[in-house]
Amino acid sequence: MNRRNYKRLGMLFAAGAAICYGVSGITGKLAYGGGGNTISILVYRNMISVLLLFLILKTRRISIGVTKRQLAGLAYLGVQGGFITAVLMYSSFQYISVGLATCTHFCFPVIVACIYVFIFKEKLSRTKTLALLLAFAGVWFFLESNAVMDPKGLALAFASGVSNAIFLTAMDKLGLKSLNGFVISFYGCIFSGISLTIFGVLAGYDLSGGMLPVGWFYVIIGAVLVSALANAMVPAAVRYVGPTVAGIFGILEPVISVLLSVLILREPFGLRSLLGASLVLSAAAMLTLEKEPAETGRIMEEI
């Protein structure tokens, strides 16, 4: 296979991963209709994901051995990403559309930029400044939107973006990037599943598993889309086209969520919401492109 074909295959993997992530949000909303609640859906999705990831790791003969320090970091990431971020995101689905929630959540690249600028004293470039202005303008359009929305839902979705930004920053600073992606996901699902179960029991959520068959169907589909498919496609995409181009294709995730929430769930998404989403996603794309501008330009020319 020549270099151009590898690039095309990488773009296909990147787009496929984004589509899987986008569809998984829809399956979560549909699982509510099958008798699930925020915590039960996430608990059983993590349990199924742990089994799937274990089979994948064994099949590919990938070691799950980690150091005590790495285990502590993975435990934190599991709680921050799989518990806090996921609960905030899925809770927002009860108040606003999946499309609006996903687009609001996608403010996290801008928040990551803010963290590195204000906490780690990274230089605030023109691109970052413009991205911040676009993101704030996008949020304003959301607030002034004519779509049906609950401020609580918007706040939960935004908080999930903040939580995800903290998660990504922690992954960068904890030195876990060298670990295999499936290993990180495996331990993340274990620790997030444990924390979700403890929280669910203490908060009085029904975790008896009494969902209708259709609810279980959507939970399983969501687990397969993320654990077995998307988590396998992302490393392949990064390998073939690099992190920058793979990140650009990640913008497809909220686009897919918006389209499916309107077509399948019949959720409203007004013109102002569309403008707000476009501004937020443009800000995210600008920050992704700024990471490796020279490399991105070279790759785009070759493609």
Phi, psi and omega in degrees: 000127181281175186297321181297320179293324176297320178298315180296319179296320178297318177296324178296317178296317181297316178294319180298319179296317180297320179295317179299315178296320180295318180290328183298328177294323178294318180297326177296317179294320180293329179294333175301320180292343179266015176097004180274161172240173185309312185284316182297321179299314182289323179298308183288330176294320178292320179298315179294321180296321179300316179296315180297314181293324178297316178296319179296315181296318179292317180298320181270003177055047178262126181291141177257010179289132177222161177281167179298321179294318178295322180297319178296318178296319179293324177297316178297315180298323179297319180288315183291315184274304185282339180257291187297306182299314183295318180296317178298315183295309183292329177294325181295334180298338181281348185242329180226169182294155179299319181298313180295320180296316182294318179295320178294318178301328185284013171283355187299327176298325178292320180293321175301316179300317179297319179300315182289331179283311188271334181260313182262008172059034175286147183295135178273099182282171177298322180297315179297319179299313180296321179297319178297317179296318178296319181296315179296321177296321179297317178297321179298318177298322177299314182295329181264010186293152176268005177281157180288121180210154177247126180307328179295319179295318179296320179295320179295318180295318178295318179297325177294326176293318177298315180297320179292324177297318177296319179301312182294321178295318179297319179299321180291318186276339182276356177069036181257001184295339181284342180287151176299140182301322179292326178293316177299315180295321181300307180291326178300317179293324178297308184288325177290324177297317179296312182294322178295319180295315179299313179298317181298318179293314181294325182273356176083022177286149177280110180247022184288348180081021183278036179281157174289159179308324180294326177295314178297323179301312182289328176295315180295316179300317179299318180294318180294317182301317184275307188287313186272327186258295185300316181293341176273327183285325184299309179300323179295319179296315179297322181295321186271326183235357179090160184294329183293307180296321178299321179294322178298316179293339177297339178296342178296335184304304178294330178297315178297318180299318179297311182300314183288326179294327178282316185283318185266312184271353181057037180274145182286149176207094188285178182297316180295323176296320179298316178296318179298316179297318180298319180292317180296316180292326176296320178297317179297318180295320179298318180291325177294316180294328183291336184305309182222070186301318182294315181295319181298316179298319180295318181294317180298324179293320181292324181290000000 
